């Protein structure tokens, strides 16, 4: 996983994958919403799931931006 958080390390060890790491596009930051400079949000994939596209939503009223993933289960 790119920029893996210590709290997510154990999940990576047992096979969960960050959808943003599988998408060839930019790995966009999510926080703070107005001028993001770091990624605090992620979508994890397990099993045979495959990320097709991963993107960060535009500001929508929260203090961070949502991660949106199109995937094949």
GILINJO-V197399 format. One record per residue. N is the residue number from 1. PSI is psi in whole degrees, 0 to 359 (999 if undefined). NEAR is the number of other ideal C-beta (glycine too) atoms within 8 Angstrom. D_FIRST is the distance of its C-alpha to the first C-alpha in Angstrom with 1 decimal. Layout:
n=N psi=PSI near=NEAR d_first=D_FIRST
n=N psi=PSI near=NEAR d_first=D_FIRST
//
This chain:
n=1 psi=137 near=9 d_first=0.0
n=2 psi=140 near=7 d_first=3.8
n=3 psi=47 near=6 d_first=6.4
n=4 psi=136 near=9 d_first=5.4
n=5 psi=146 near=6 d_first=8.9
n=6 psi=325 near=5 d_first=11.0
n=7 psi=341 near=5 d_first=12.1
n=8 psi=353 near=13 d_first=9.0
n=9 psi=318 near=9 d_first=8.6
n=10 psi=321 near=7 d_first=11.4
n=11 psi=321 near=8 d_first=10.3
n=12 psi=322 near=12 d_first=7.4
n=13 psi=330 near=6 d_first=10.3
n=14 psi=13 near=6 d_first=12.5
n=15 psi=354 near=7 d_first=10.8
n=16 psi=143 near=10 d_first=9.2
n=17 psi=145 near=11 d_first=6.5
n=18 psi=119 near=15 d_first=5.6
n=19 psi=326 near=15 d_first=8.7
n=20 psi=335 near=14 d_first=8.2
n=21 psi=339 near=9 d_first=5.9
n=22 psi=339 near=10 d_first=8.8
n=23 psi=133 near=12 d_first=11.5
n=24 psi=351 near=2 d_first=13.2
n=25 psi=183 near=7 d_first=14.6
n=26 psi=145 near=3 d_first=14.0
n=27 psi=89 near=9 d_first=11.1
n=28 psi=143 near=9 d_first=13.8
n=29 psi=159 near=8 d_first=14.4
n=30 psi=350 near=14 d_first=16.0
n=31 psi=142 near=13 d_first=18.1
n=32 psi=160 near=8 d_first=21.0
n=33 psi=317 near=11 d_first=22.3
n=34 psi=322 near=5 d_first=25.0
n=35 psi=74 near=4 d_first=23.2
n=36 psi=137 near=14 d_first=19.4
n=37 psi=0 near=6 d_first=17.8
n=38 psi=159 near=7 d_first=14.6
n=39 psi=116 near=12 d_first=12.1
n=40 psi=358 near=6 d_first=13.0
n=41 psi=144 near=11 d_first=12.6
n=42 psi=161 near=10 d_first=10.1
n=43 psi=126 near=10 d_first=11.0
n=44 psi=141 near=10 d_first=9.7
n=45 psi=145 near=14 d_first=11.1
n=46 psi=173 near=7 d_first=12.9
n=47 psi=224 near=6 d_first=15.5
n=48 psi=11 near=4 d_first=16.5
n=49 psi=147 near=9 d_first=15.3
n=50 psi=128 near=8 d_first=14.4
n=51 psi=129 near=13 d_first=13.4
n=52 psi=322 near=8 d_first=16.4
n=53 psi=137 near=8 d_first=15.9
n=54 psi=132 near=13 d_first=13.8
n=55 psi=165 near=10 d_first=15.8
n=56 psi=132 near=11 d_first=16.7
n=57 psi=157 near=9 d_first=20.3
n=58 psi=162 near=4 d_first=23.1
n=59 psi=139 near=8 d_first=24.5
n=60 psi=12 near=8 d_first=26.3
n=61 psi=353 near=3 d_first=27.7
n=62 psi=172 near=8 d_first=24.9
n=63 psi=356 near=5 d_first=23.6
n=64 psi=167 near=11 d_first=20.1
n=65 psi=143 near=15 d_first=19.2
n=66 psi=149 near=10 d_first=18.0
n=67 psi=130 near=14 d_first=15.0
n=68 psi=130 near=8 d_first=16.8
n=69 psi=131 near=13 d_first=15.5
n=70 psi=129 near=7 d_first=17.9
n=71 psi=163 near=10 d_first=17.0
n=72 psi=123 near=5 d_first=18.9
n=73 psi=999 near=5 d_first=19.1
//
